[in-house]
Amino acid sequence: MKHNNYSRRPFASRPTYDYSKLIAAAMEESQTDFSSFINEKIRDLRNKYYDCEVRRFNRSTLAGILGMDVSTLTKIINQTQATRKRDVIIAICVALQMTESETNLALNLYPMAPLNPYNLRDLVIIQALHDKLAVNTLNVVLSNHKMPTLNLLRGDSKSELCSYYYPYSSTSYKEDSPKITPYCVDAECSDISLHERYHPDKYNYISEMIVRSKADPSEQYRIELDGGSAYDIFQLTGDGDKHLYSDNYFHQKYHDTQPCDNPDLLIEVTKLKEYTERKARYVHQMCGDTRYYGRRLSADNDHGQLVIYGESFGYDAPELCEYYQIEVSSAQCVFTVSDTSRFMRKYLGEAEWLRLYGNPISPPSFRFTSLSEITETRWKKQFVDLLESAQELLTDLQQKKLFLFNAHGWLGIDDLMHLFKVEDDFDCFQDDEYGLDAIPRRDQIDGPDGKPITVDDLWLAAELDITSVADLCATRARYGSLEQFLQLDTLDLLHKKA
């Protein structure tokens, strides 16, 4: 479908948001009552783990998990004798292995305050939901960090108030501003390996925070997190730093340290972990939007076909919030205009995108299959610039300045052999005198197509994101050689037309 009438009024025919769907979804949620929602989740859990056997998981089973009689639980769920305890509803959600969003929906239906990631106790509960912890295990975690356990006792309102709020000022220490520094794991390999170049999880974090005792300001500690998880705690003295505590196995073994038993210091460790998580969420947000890059391009081996794709943000008219995408292969060329960044969904794949970001993306506003369809001058310039960048990326791939997968950077020879499952075919052995890497005795083997496969062929195939001998042979048969896989005449032709 061609769009030839947009040069004067580029937004005249832009599809608007479907507010009817938003209203319908809200109305459907408002008509859902808490009892029906919980019954549905009980059925879901039974179907998932108990082969639909009603007697294996029902309200009686749930009551047993929570340590209350079934009649009381039924009255709470049906709201004939509603509870004011938020912890009871949270415990029900934990027992039914709900997600964070499902738990917040359940709290909203009761109605009660949703989980707050900026509240330390709620943050622990959110992580417990992600980890599918049992109710008893969650209570052990809360107790170990000196936080109120889930309060399921009737009439214990004081404990419930304590569980609602866990102020940061409640510990014995005063903290300095924490320093959270992201760093790229294997930066040099990541930058030239397209499979890692833009992935949010390639970042790790160095976290550090100084805390001082409120009673005695001279009592100071430095808390460090290794990759945002394992902690080390040093006491700061005039004679230097003393390594007091660590939950890092090697530090315990070689530095003679033990896990921290000071509950207030453990709370400070939890705070620093939360600050690190906040920084990680911010970095993920930055990675998810091409606006912070200006322009991004990558390439995939899509079922034996090279696909180059990219996206740029319209900085020439930032108030319009326009993103431009291209996708070029030997089969087709597509240009799209969107009001949201779409690059990372293509880069990560739908499943990984939803895991990291949790929200689907609306379809593009405009779609073209040739440059001649684009009459808007500003749009056409954006796509021509993207095509030029795509041509540069293709040249870098051909000259081995970039790789779909930087095999030499990420794999050893034994990993390579294991990837293609050819250790036995190459008669690999390990030389104990010179290391543990596998050493092939043979220079080449015969592939399923009867043609020889050398170790260099395996390296080249891995660089092209090929992971099996069968696919290696199929690629050679289709293109004549592995090197020809990176020849994309369509892109060169489009670049000349532009």
C-alpha positions, -999 to +999 in steps of 0.1 A: +000+000+000+016+033-011+014+065+010+017+094-015-004+121+002+017+128+033+041+155+021+018+183+031+001+169+061+024+140+073+002+133+103-033+137+088-038+100+084-017+088+113-037+062+132-046+073+167-045+052+199-074+028+202-089+043+234-118+019+231-095-010+239-081+008+269-116+015+282-127-021+275-097-035+293-103-012+323-140-021+324-132-058+322-107-055+351-132-035+372-158-062+367-134-089+380-139-095+417-112-108+440-129-142+447-131-150+409-095-139+404-082-161+432-103-191+420-088-187+386-053-187+400-060-218+420-071-235+388-041-223+370-017-237+396-036-270+398-035-273+360+002-265+359+015-288+387-013-313+397-027-326+363-060-309+369-068-331+400-091-310+421-083-329+453-046-322+449-048-284+451-078-264+463-087-238+490-081-264+517-045-269+504-040-231+502-053-228+538-028-254+549+001-235+533-010-203+551-016-220+584-052-210+588-085-229+587-103-232+554-135-214+566-115-183+576-097-183+543-129-187+524-145-157+543-114-136+534-115-146+497-152-141+494-149-109+515-178-119+537-154-113+566-128-091+549-093-087+563-075-055+567-042-072+566-023-065+534+001-093+544-027-119+542-034-110+505+003-109+497+008-144+513-021-158+492-004-144+461+030-158+471+014-192+478-003-192+444+030-183+427+017-151+411+038-126+393+044-090+406+017-076+383-008-102+393-001-096+429-007-058+424-039-066+406-050-088+436-042-060+460-060-035+439-091-057+437-093-061+475-085-030+475-051-024+491-018-005+484+003-021+456+038-033+462+063-004+463+098-011+449+111+019+469+101+002+502+128-022+513+104-049+526+082-047+495+113-049+473+122-082+490+086-095+484+088-084+448+120-104+443+105-134+462+076-133+437+101-134+408+120-163+424+088-182+432+097-185+469+074-204+493+056-184+520+078-200+547+110-193+528+100-157+523+095-153+560+129-168+567+145-142+543+126-114+559+136-126+594+172-129+584+173-093+574+154-082+606+123-073+587+088-082+599+076-115+586+042-118+568+016-112+595-012-137+592-024-136+628-058-123+636-061-092+657-023-084+655-027-048+641+005-035+656+026-060+637+007-052+605+016-015+609+053-024+612+051-045+580+037-016+560+066+007+564+103+001+568+119+036+568+155+039+556+163+059+587+155+030+610+190+016+612+219+027+634+239+040+605+240+071+583+250+065+547+269+086+523+258+088+487+264+054+471+285+051+440+271+028+413+294+025+383+283+004+353+310-013+333+309-035+302+319-071+306+346-079+281+341-045+264+364-051+235+348-084+225+313-071+231+318-040+209+327-060+178+304-089+184+269-079+173+252-105+194+264-086+225+269-051+213+236-036+225+225-062+250+215-046+284+228-076+303+264-071+291+267-045+319+278-052+354+281-028+383+307-017+409+288-005+439+303+012+470+288+030+500+303+045+532+282+042+564+288+059+597+274+050+631+249+076+643+260+071+679+297+073+672+306+090+638+341+077+641+328+042+635+328+039+597+324+011+572+327+007+535+303-017+518+312-031+484+292-053+460+308-076+436+286-075+405+257-063+425+254-095+446+282-107+468+292-081+495+324-072+513+324-049+544+355-031+555+360-012+588+377+022+581+404+030+607+433+054+609+456+025+603+438+014+571+409-007+560+401-039+579+382-066+559+355-076+584+328-095+565+321-111+532+297-136+516+321-142+488+334-178+490+370-170+479+372-140+502+361-161+531+387-188+522+417-165+514+410-134+535+397-152+566+364-133+566+329-145+576+293-135+566+281-104+584+261-110+616+253-073+623+216-069+613+219-031+608+249-035+585+229-062+566+201-037+561+227-013+546+238-040+523+202-045+512+199-008+505+230-008+484+216-037+464+184-017+459+204+013+447+223-010+423+190-024+410+177+011+404+208+019+384+204-013+364+168-004+356+180+030+344+207+014+322+181-010+308+158+019+300+187+037+282+196+006+262+160+001+252+156+034+234+176+045+203+170+081+213+200+078+236+222+065+207+210+085+178+214+055+154+219+018+159+225-010+134+230-047+137+227-079+116+214-115+121+217-149+105+180-154+101+175-191+091+204-190+067+198-155+054+217-123+062+194-096+075+207-061+083+185-038+103+188-004+120+170+025+136+175+062+140+158+089+160+145+121+143+167+147+160+159+171+132+123+173+146+126+159+182+092+173+191+076+148+167+092+118+184+098+098+153+119+067+149+130+054+115+137+017+109+151-003+080+153-041+075+172-053+044+178-089+031+181-105-002+143-112-001+129-078+009+135-042+020+112-026+045+112+010+058+090+020+088+082+051+108+072+047+145+065+068+175+084+043+198+118+027+196+115-007+180+152-017+175+157-037+207+126-058+202+141-069+169+176-072+184+165-093+214+136-112+200+101-111+213+106-135+243+138-118+255+123-083+250+092-092+272+115-107+298+136-076+301+110-049+294+077-065+299+056-045+275+046-052+239+052-025+212+025-010+190+028-015+152+046+011+132+027+041+120+039+039+084+055+011+063+071+013+029+087-014+007+107+009-016+123+043-014+101+055-043+071+052-021+084+077+004+074+112-007+082+130+025+117+145+020+127+144+056+118+108+059+136+098+027+168+115+039+166+095+072+163+063+053+191+071+029+214+079+059+204+045+074+212+027+042+247+043+041+253+032+076+240-003+068+264-004+039+293+005+062+283-022+087+282-048+058+317-037+048+330-041+083+315-076+085+332-085+053+365-071+064+362-088+098+361-056+118+327-067+131+312-102+136+277-116+140+294-135+168+330-128+178+340-165+181+377-160+188+368-135+215+343-157+233+353-193+226+384-214+230+392-244+207+375-268+231+344-246+232+344-245+194+346-283+191+318-287+217+296-261+199+296-282+167+298-315+186+328-327+166+353-335+194+353-372+185+353-366+148+385-345+151+400-370+176+405-342+202+428-347+232+440-326+261+477-320+267+481-319+305+515-303+301+504-272+282+469-267+294+433-280+293+423-268+258+413-295+233+438-302+206+425-318+174+446-346+159+430-342+125+432-312+102+398-319+086+367-341+086+342-350+060+308-332+063+274-348+057+276-334+021+309-353+015+330-322+014+359-315+038+354-293+069+385-278+085+389-261+119+391-228+101+357-236+085+343-241+120+357-207+132+342-189+102+309-206+106+307-196+143+315-160+133+284-162+110+263-175+140+261-210+125+262-236+153+259-270+136+277-289+109+245-295+090+238-257+088+275-251+078+271-275+048+237-260+039+251-225+039+280-236+016+256-253-007+233-223-009+260-196-014+289-215-029+311-207+002+308-195+037+323-161+028+296-155+002+270-155+030+280-119+036+274-107+001+242-087+000+236-073-034+202-059-025+217-034-001+243-023-026+216-018-053+194+002-029+223+023-018+230+032-055+193+040-061+193+063-031 
